[in-house]
Amino acid sequence: MSDGTGAATGSGADANADTGTDAGAAPGVGRRVRVVLVDDHRMFRTGVQAEIGRTEVTGVEVVGEAADVDQAVTVITATRPEVVLLDVHLPGGGGVEVLRRCASLLGAPEDPVRFLALSVSDAAEDVIGVIRGGARGYVTKTITGTDLVDSIFRVQEGDAVFSPRLAGFVLDAFASTDAPPVDEDLDRLTQREREVLRLIARGYAYKEIAKQLYISVKTVESHVSAVLRKLQLSNRHELTRWATARRLV
């Protein structure tokens, strides 16, 4: 499997997904759904493909994949899948940018493309951002293979699907008539820097963050340095207090 924009190849790989248990006799048996995977980590895409892409068992046919925003728009436009599994943090503008550029497919009167966010992040701003952008649901990467297959079919049918507790973020956001206040300090950070910030504030070590985000320890250190510089903080303890005060933890 490559980072290119071609259609996905065979689905019988032996790789294990980070999506939990084997999809087994999934709810998709007897039904079919065409899916595109969008995630900037090839290892994760390979694992998801192996977990859910056994069409004869799950009913899910992975018809393409992409690693960044431009690839995603190209593949989605070319394949017109029924459901897109969309990571929130992507090179080129993130999942929200993919949704913006695919707005005509989202609103198509016949056979609309529906989006299900699949991300390591459980931050309220990430959830609300992609839902406002048009995604039908949001699940985290701790989801099991069987539940992910079920979520894909539910989104295909027009249902809204969320991991536990994430639905509350959406209900709170859409129940409010006031626009959320703009945090100028937070807006200085990239999406990846916010993700690293949140994990640092939760007490994760650099090696743990690197493993969680599929990046190197050196990259984590670079992100932390950038966050400290942008927020004019001196160390991770000040950073933790800053994040806690804004309820980002």
N, C-alpha and C positions, 0 to 999 in steps of 0.2 A: 504494500500500500504506500502511496507516495503523497507528497504535499501538493501535487498538481490538481488540476481541475477536471480530470477525466472521471469517468464512471468507476465506481468501486468494483474491484475484482472479487474472486471467490470468497464465500463466507464461511468456509470450513476451517479457518485458522485455529491454532491451538492456544493462542494467547488468552490470558484471563483478564477480563475487564475489571476496573475499579468499581463497577456498579454492583458488586455484591454477589449473590448466589446465582447459580445457573438458571437460565430462563425456563428450562424444562418444558413441561406441557403448558405453555403460556396461553393466555386468553385469546391470542391471535389466531389459533388454529381454526381453519375454515373461513378466515377472512384474509384480506390482503391490504397492505398499505405500503406505498412507496415513500422512502425516507432519504433525506440528505443529512449527513453529519458535518457540522461546522465546529471545529475546535482547533486551536493552534498547536496542540500537542499530538504528534503522530502516534505515540505509544497509546495514548488514551483512545484515540479514534480506532486503532487496531483492536483494542480490548472491547470496545463497545460493539464493533462490527462482529467480533467472534461471539459475543454474548447474545446479541439480539438478531443478528443477520442470517440465521439459519432459517430461511424462508419456509421450508417445508414443516418446521416445528413451530416457529413463532408467528408466521404470517407477515413478517417484516422483510421488505426487499430494500436493501441499501443501494440506491441508484447513483450516488455520488458523494463526494466529500470535499471539504475545503479547509484551508488553514488560516485564511485572513479575509478581510472584508471584500476585497476585489474578487478573489477566487469564489467566495460565497455567492456573490451577486451573479457571477458568470454561470456557475454550476446550477444555481436555483432557477435562473432564467431559462437555461438550456434543457433542464430535465423536468421542470414543473412538477416537483414531488407533491404529495398530499400533506406531508409533515416535514418540517425542518427541525432537527435538534441543534439548538443554537447556544454556543458558549457566550457569556456576557463580555468577557475580556478578550479582544482580538486585535491583532495588528491592523492598523488602518482606520480605527474609529470605534471598534467594539460592536457588540450585538445591536445596539440601538441604531448604529449607522446602517447595518444590514437591513434592519426593518424599515428604515426611512427610504432606502434605495429600492426596496421591494414593495413599496406601498401599493403599487398598482396590482400586484399579484395578491396581496392581502385582501384587497377590496374587489377582486374579480367577481362578477355576478355569477359565473359558473366555475366550478372547480377551483375555489380559492386555495392558495397555499397557506397552511397554518403553521405557526411557530410555537415550539415548546422550548423554553430556556432550560439548559442543563449546565449547571455551573458549580464550582467549588464554593462560590460566595453565597452567604446567606444574609448579606447586608440589605437593610431596608431600601436604601437608595438604588441598589442594583435591581432589586425585585420590581420596585415601582417604575423605574426607568424603562425596562423592557415591556412591562404591561401597558404603560402609557403609549409605548411605541407600536403596540399591536399584537404582542405575543399572547397566546391563549393560556399559558401556564408557565410555571417555574418550579423545577425540581432540582435538588442538589445531587452531587455526584456520589453521595452515600446511598442512593436509591438502589434497590436490588434489580437484577435483570428482569425478573417477572413483573415487578411493579412498573418498571420503565416501559415494557411492552404494553402493559395495560394503559399507562398514561398516554402513550402514542396513539392508541386506538380511540381513547376518549377524546383527545384533542382533534383527531380526524373527524369525529362525529360532532364536533362543535362545543364540547364541554370545556370548562375551565378546570385546570388541574394544578394543585400546589402541594409541595412538601408540607408536613405538619408545621404549624406556627407561621409559615410565610403568608398564608392567606390573610392573616390579621393585618399585616403591613398594607396590603392592597385595600382592604376594607377601610382602614383608618385613613388612608390617603384620599380615597374617593369619597369618603363621608365628609371630609373637610371642605368647606367652601372657600377657605383662604389658601392662597398660594403659599407653599412652604418657604420659610425664610432662606435667603441665600447666605451661605457661609463662604465668604471670600477666601479665607485661609484654606478651607477644604477644597475649594475650586482650583487652587493652584496645583493640586496633586493630580497626577494621572490616575487612571483606574487601577493600574497595577500597583502604584505607590500606595493607594488607599488600601488595597488588599494586604500588602505587606505591613502597613501601619496597624491594621486591625489585628493581625496575627501576633505582631510584636506586643501589642497592648494586652493580648490574651495570655502572654507569657511564653510563647513559643520560642525555642532556640533557633538560631539561623539555619542549622541543618534540618530541623523539623519544617521550617517554612519552605526551604528549598525542595524538600520531598513533597510537601503539600501542593506546591505550585508548579512542580516539574521544571524548576530552574536551578541554576548552580548557586552554591553558597556565595561565590563572588558577586553574582548578580543581586542576591539578597542584600549583601553589604552595600552595593552601589545604590540600591533603592532606599535603604535606610539613611544613607548619607544625604541623598537628595531630599528626603522628607525632612530631616533635621535642618538642612539648610533653608528650605522653603518656609518652614514654620518657625525658623529662628529659635530652635531648641538645642540643648547641649548634649542630651543623652537619652537613652531609652526610657529611663524613669520619668523624665519630664514628658516624653512622648506618650507614655502610658496615661499619665494624669490628664494630658490634653485630650486624648481619645475618650477617656472615661467621662470627662466633663461634657463631651458632645454626644455621649451615649452611642459611641461607635463600636464598643466592645460587645 
